[in-house]
Amino acid sequence: MSKLNYQFYDKNKHDFKISIFKNEDVIVDKNAFDELDSLLKVSETIDLIKNKEPDFFDIEKPEISEVVLTPDFHKGSGIPIGTVLLTKGFIIPQAVGNDVNCGMRFYTTDLSEEKVKNNFSKLEKKLRHIFFEGGRDIPMCKSQREAIFRNGLTGIHETYKNSKEKGIWKYYDPIEQEKELFNVNNLGSIRTEDIFGLDDFIGNNNLTYDNQTGSIGGGNHFVEVQKVCEIFDSKTAYAWGLKKDKIVVMLHTGSVSIGHLTGSHFKDIMKEIYPKHLSHPENGIYLLPDSEKYREQWDLFWSSLANSANFAFANRLFLGLMLKKAITEEIGESEFKLLYDASHNMVWNQNIDDEKAYLHRKGACPAKGMEQMKGTDFEYYGEPVIIPGSMGSSSYILAGLGNRDSLFSASHGAGRMLSRGDALKCSDDEFKEFIDNFKIVTVRK
């Protein structure tokens, strides 16, 4: 991030810093800026509420204090993708989105490209069965699902024996998994005592299956087998187990329908607490104040957010185990090590510049530097930043620099030159030529 030029957004009509990290090669869609303008009308909502209902907030100056736009900034659904917000006195749940804790997980292996290609026909069959034809085989009981929602990956580690090593659990190595907790953002655990609205999903004490755990989801989510083509920093690559021409695994998903429950429910709650005598925000974006008046709603939000985030961490873990199972059963035993798991749709309660603030990331990776990663395996390199390319183009693994100007954030993907709707209008012949060059495993038609 720091090697890109950053510019102040020239349409800024507000009393806070807005920076976009781009150089002359980065093209940003005008629609994304229009969407940003709509988002920033939150400042007008704050002023309106302060003037008409001063006890809505607990602090004298609630505000958006900073906005950072990453190089892959593009239009989303109300909140542009690649937006990082720093707020004081309130949070904006919609700036996290419905796919809470959508993120990336990355594994290194000792497999060669040749070994994967030579076994691809049987591997394809196994992958389709595991991922799309009911072969996930992830039995869990009530206590395990409760542990996931309350404690994420540490909850899984505390209860893994309850599954009696059935199904996918035989690929869960507790010694290795305990070590890998330190390679996950926030140890893959956001602790909460409460579980919100998930009683039916949790089920009973019998080992049962569900259709969400181990789900890739829709949209641009994926599990991708890749090859390391080029290394730019041999010291860091060696430390992280990245070896040229070796196979690596990158996967991208989040909390799927569990997160959607959080997002949709809290929009309703924020509408309910919005001052009744005021007109509702034109941009449809509501605030949740950090205030004693609304402490019940505040605490409920954080518990629900934790439930969804913890499920997303678990979801990515099981997708990794599913792929490990397929490779082991069709190719044989191989090294399969987690490099890192990072969230890119989250809000964090943080102290920045000695002030309490809330850091929202919507489609942006955390990119902490060496000092912030002290006490981890990354203290001499910085936090791993996982940036996937569009399907078929190069992906990148970078090291975070802890850049304060970027709010310790980086791109989470390649960005978008076309909307999904416009992309559907591309030539069928071009699409077929593209698809013929790649091995894509999806639902059989």
DALINRA-V839988 format. One record per pair of residues at least 24 apart in sequence whose ideal C-beta (glycine too) atoms are under 6 Angstrom apart, sorted by the first residue. I is the first residue (numbers start at 0). GAP is how many residues later the second one is. If there is no record, write none. Layout:
BEGIN
i = [I,I]
gap = [GAP,GAP]
END
This chain:
BEGIN
i = [0,0,0,1,1,13,13,15,15,15,16,17,18,19,20,20,21,25,27,28,28,30,31,31,31,31,34,34,35,37,38,40,41,44,51,52,55,56,56,56,57,58,61,61,62,67,67,69,69,70,71,71,71,73,73,78,80,81,81,82,83,83,83,83,84,85,85,86,87,88,89,89,90,90,90,92,92,93,94,94,95,95,96,96,97,97,97,98,98,98,99,99,99,99,99,100,100,100,100,100,100,101,101,102,102,102,103,103,103,104,104,104,104,105,105,105,105,106,106,106,107,107,107,107,108,108,108,108,109,109,110,110,112,115,118,118,121,122,123,125,125,126,126,127,129,129,131,135,136,136,137,137,137,137,138,138,138,138,140,140,141,141,141,141,144,145,147,147,148,148,148,149,150,150,151,151,151,151,152,152,152,152,153,167,170,170,170,179,181,182,182,183,184,184,187,189,189,189,191,191,193,194,195,195,195,196,211,211,212,213,213,213,214,215,216,216,220,220,221,222,222,222,223,224,225,235,235,239,240,249,250,252,253,254,254,254,257,257,258,261,261,265,268,315,338,339,341,341,343,362,363,363,364,364,366,366,366,366,367,367,367,368,368,368,371,384,386,387,388,389,391]
gap = [402,405,409,399,401,26,29,48,49,50,49,49,49,49,49,50,49,45,45,45,46,44,41,42,43,48,40,45,44,245,40,242,243,236,226,222,233,32,232,234,233,30,27,28,25,338,339,294,341,340,339,341,343,341,342,283,282,281,282,279,277,280,323,325,275,271,273,271,269,201,197,199,197,256,267,173,195,191,265,267,249,251,248,265,161,162,165,155,160,246,155,159,162,208,209,153,154,208,211,242,245,152,243,239,240,241,148,238,282,146,211,215,236,144,233,234,280,142,229,231,133,140,229,231,138,225,226,227,224,225,136,223,114,131,211,212,208,207,317,200,204,199,314,313,192,196,311,78,30,31,30,75,76,180,24,27,28,68,64,66,60,61,62,63,57,56,162,166,46,158,161,42,38,40,36,37,158,161,28,35,36,160,35,153,150,153,154,158,194,155,157,157,157,158,125,116,119,120,111,114,109,112,107,108,111,64,44,45,105,104,105,108,41,37,36,39,31,32,30,28,96,100,26,24,24,145,163,99,96,145,68,62,58,53,56,57,50,53,49,42,46,35,28,25,45,44,24,44,68,49,45,48,45,47,33,41,42,43,32,34,40,31,32,33,30,25,24,25,25,24,46]
END
